[in-house]
Amino acid sequence: MNIRKLIYEGETVTQDFKKTITSCEKIAKTMVSFANNKGGRLLIGILDDGTIKGVKSEDEERYMITKAAHFYARPALEPAFEEVYVDDKLVLVVDIEESDSKPHYALGEDGKWWVYVRVKDKSVLASKIVVDVLKRSGDDSGVLIEYSSKEKALLEYLETNERITVKEYCQLLNMSRRRAQRILVNLVLSGVIRVNTTEKEEFYTSS
């Protein structure tokens, strides 16, 4: 494993640097966001700017990560560990596979369980729609789409506009947020539209 090459890639959707693990809640959030996405890798002993510090106590780091994966993530995660030495410094590489039992929840500091997804190099709280999509994406029963006037109006809107938010969709057709969310979840699952999450907002575009 070429650690320098990985560090050069920087923090991405599938990679995160940690100098050390100080909080089970925080690391569970990152691991859950990887499992809910395409999987990912933690490099422990690396500063945010890519400087290799190495880990002081490998056992302690492993203990914190395992504890976070088992007790602060639901369903529990099974991280895979690898030790890599760079210039006599130990870097702990932790792999989290994409899960086939999404969504995974992380226990927050408020004592509640939250779903996180990976957006660029950040772990972001998932919206209700994204959680529903994750819940149902592993469902084999498929999605039956009935194109009512509400679905048609959305698709027509997206033909002339680049994007739409839940709020705009509710206003467009004067309907409840709940109804709008249900329609959007079905259309995302059937691949007709795509959900785009940024740190600040969430919007929908044609697939």
C-alpha positions as CSV (number, residue, x, y, z in Angstrom):
1,M,0.0,0.0,0.0
2,N,1.5,3.3,-1.1
3,I,0.6,5.6,1.8
4,R,2.2,8.7,0.3
5,K,0.1,8.3,-2.9
6,L,-3.1,8.0,-0.7
7,I,-2.0,11.1,1.3
8,Y,-1.4,13.0,-2.0
9,E,-5.0,12.3,-3.0
10,G,-6.1,14.2,0.1
11,E,-9.4,13.9,2.0
12,T,-12.1,12.7,-0.4
13,V,-15.6,11.1,-0.5
14,T,-13.8,7.8,0.4
15,Q,-10.9,8.9,2.5
16,D,-10.4,10.8,5.8
17,F,-7.3,11.7,7.7
18,K,-7.2,11.6,11.5
19,K,-4.2,12.6,13.7
20,T,-5.7,10.5,16.6
21,I,-9.1,9.2,17.7
22,T,-10.4,11.4,20.5
23,S,-14.1,10.8,20.4
24,C,-16.1,7.6,19.6
25,E,-19.1,9.8,18.5
26,K,-17.1,11.7,15.9
27,I,-15.3,8.7,14.4
28,A,-18.6,6.7,14.3
29,K,-20.1,9.5,12.3
30,T,-17.3,9.2,9.7
31,M,-17.4,5.4,9.6
32,V,-21.2,5.4,9.2
33,S,-21.1,7.9,6.4
34,F,-18.6,5.6,4.6
35,A,-20.8,2.5,5.1
36,N,-23.9,4.4,3.8
37,N,-22.0,5.5,0.8
38,K,-19.4,3.6,-1.3
39,G,-17.2,2.6,1.6
40,G,-14.0,4.4,2.7
41,R,-10.7,4.5,4.4
42,L,-9.4,6.2,7.5
43,L,-5.7,7.1,7.8
44,I,-4.9,7.4,11.5
45,G,-1.7,9.3,12.3
46,I,-2.1,11.8,9.5
47,L,-2.8,15.6,10.0
48,D,-5.4,17.3,7.9
49,D,-2.7,18.9,5.7
50,G,-1.2,15.4,5.0
51,T,1.7,15.5,7.4
52,I,2.6,12.1,8.7
53,K,2.7,12.1,12.5
54,G,2.2,8.4,13.1
55,V,0.2,7.0,16.0
56,K,1.5,6.9,19.5
57,S,-0.5,3.9,20.8
58,E,-1.8,1.6,18.1
59,D,-3.8,-0.5,20.7
60,E,-5.6,2.6,21.9
61,E,-6.6,3.7,18.4
62,R,-7.8,0.2,17.6
63,Y,-9.8,0.1,20.8
64,M,-11.5,3.4,20.1
65,I,-12.4,2.5,16.6
66,T,-13.7,-0.9,17.4
67,K,-15.7,0.5,20.3
68,A,-17.2,3.2,18.0
69,A,-17.9,0.6,15.3
70,H,-19.7,-1.8,17.7
71,F,-21.4,0.5,20.2
72,Y,-21.8,3.9,18.5
73,A,-22.9,2.6,15.1
74,R,-26.2,0.8,14.5
75,P,-26.2,-1.8,12.8
76,A,-22.6,-2.4,14.0
77,L,-19.7,-2.0,11.6
78,E,-16.7,-4.3,11.1
79,P,-13.6,-2.2,10.3
80,A,-10.5,-3.9,8.8
81,F,-7.2,-2.7,10.1
82,E,-3.8,-2.6,8.4
83,E,-0.5,-1.2,9.9
84,V,1.8,0.6,7.5
85,Y,5.2,2.1,8.5
86,V,6.4,5.3,6.8
87,D,9.8,6.6,7.8
88,D,9.6,4.6,11.1
89,K,6.2,6.2,11.8
90,L,3.2,3.9,12.2
91,V,0.1,4.8,10.2
92,L,-3.1,2.8,11.0
93,V,-5.3,2.2,7.9
94,V,-8.9,1.4,8.6
95,D,-11.2,0.2,5.9
96,I,-14.9,0.4,6.0
97,E,-16.8,-1.4,3.3
98,E,-20.0,-0.2,1.7
99,S,-22.8,-1.8,3.6
100,D,-25.6,-3.9,2.3
101,S,-27.7,-3.2,5.4
102,K,-28.2,0.6,5.0
103,P,-28.9,2.9,6.6
104,H,-26.4,2.9,9.5
105,Y,-27.0,5.3,12.3
106,A,-24.3,6.9,14.5
107,L,-24.9,7.8,18.2
108,G,-24.6,11.5,18.6
109,E,-23.4,13.5,21.6
110,D,-27.0,14.4,22.2
111,G,-27.8,10.7,22.8
112,K,-29.8,10.3,19.6
113,W,-29.1,8.1,16.6
114,W,-28.5,9.9,13.3
115,V,-27.8,8.9,9.7
116,Y,-24.8,10.4,7.9
117,V,-23.7,10.4,4.3
118,R,-20.5,11.4,2.7
119,V,-20.5,14.6,0.7
120,K,-17.0,15.4,-0.8
121,D,-14.7,15.2,2.2
122,K,-17.3,15.8,4.9
123,S,-19.8,13.6,6.8
124,V,-23.2,15.3,6.5
125,L,-26.4,14.6,8.3
126,A,-28.8,12.8,5.9
127,S,-32.2,14.3,5.2
128,K,-35.4,12.3,5.7
129,I,-35.6,11.6,2.0
130,V,-32.1,10.3,1.8
131,V,-32.7,8.0,4.8
132,D,-35.8,6.6,3.1
133,V,-33.9,6.1,-0.1
134,L,-31.2,4.2,1.9
135,K,-33.8,2.1,3.7
136,R,-35.5,1.1,0.5
137,S,-32.5,0.7,-1.8
138,G,-31.9,-2.8,-0.5
139,D,-35.5,-3.8,-0.9
140,D,-35.9,-6.3,-3.7
141,S,-39.6,-5.6,-4.2
142,G,-38.8,-2.8,-6.7
143,V,-40.7,0.5,-7.0
144,L,-44.0,0.8,-8.8
145,I,-44.2,4.2,-10.3
146,E,-47.6,5.6,-11.1
147,Y,-47.2,8.8,-13.0
148,S,-49.9,11.0,-11.7
149,S,-50.1,14.7,-12.6
150,K,-47.8,15.5,-9.6
151,E,-44.9,13.3,-11.0
152,K,-45.5,14.7,-14.5
153,A,-45.4,18.3,-13.3
154,L,-42.1,17.7,-11.6
155,L,-40.5,16.1,-14.6
156,E,-41.8,18.9,-16.9
157,Y,-40.4,21.4,-14.5
158,L,-37.0,19.7,-14.6
159,E,-37.0,19.8,-18.4
160,T,-36.8,23.6,-18.3
161,N,-35.1,24.1,-14.9
162,E,-31.9,22.6,-13.8
163,R,-33.0,21.7,-10.2
164,I,-35.7,21.8,-7.6
165,T,-35.8,21.7,-3.8
166,V,-38.5,20.0,-1.7
167,K,-39.8,23.4,-0.7
168,E,-40.1,24.6,-4.3
169,Y,-41.9,21.3,-5.3
170,C,-44.4,21.8,-2.5
171,Q,-45.1,25.4,-3.6
172,L,-45.3,24.4,-7.3
173,L,-48.1,22.0,-6.6
174,N,-49.4,23.3,-3.3
175,M,-49.1,20.0,-1.5
176,S,-47.8,18.9,1.9
177,R,-44.1,18.3,2.5
178,R,-44.8,14.7,3.4
179,R,-46.5,13.9,0.1
180,A,-43.7,15.7,-1.8
181,Q,-41.1,13.6,0.0
182,R,-42.9,10.3,-0.7
183,I,-43.0,11.2,-4.5
184,L,-39.3,12.2,-4.5
185,V,-38.1,9.1,-2.7
186,N,-39.9,6.9,-5.3
187,L,-38.5,8.8,-8.2
188,V,-35.0,8.7,-6.8
189,L,-35.3,4.9,-6.2
190,S,-36.5,4.3,-9.8
191,G,-33.6,6.3,-11.1
192,V,-35.7,9.0,-12.8
193,I,-34.3,11.9,-10.7
194,R,-31.1,12.3,-8.6
195,V,-30.8,13.6,-5.1
196,N,-27.9,16.1,-4.6
197,T,-26.7,16.8,-1.1
198,T,-24.4,19.6,-0.3
199,E,-23.4,20.9,3.2
200,K,-25.9,23.7,2.9
201,E,-28.8,22.3,1.0
202,E,-30.4,19.4,-0.9
203,F,-31.9,19.6,-4.3
204,Y,-33.1,17.3,-7.1
205,T,-32.1,17.0,-10.8
206,S,-33.0,14.9,-13.7
207,S,-31.0,11.6,-13.9
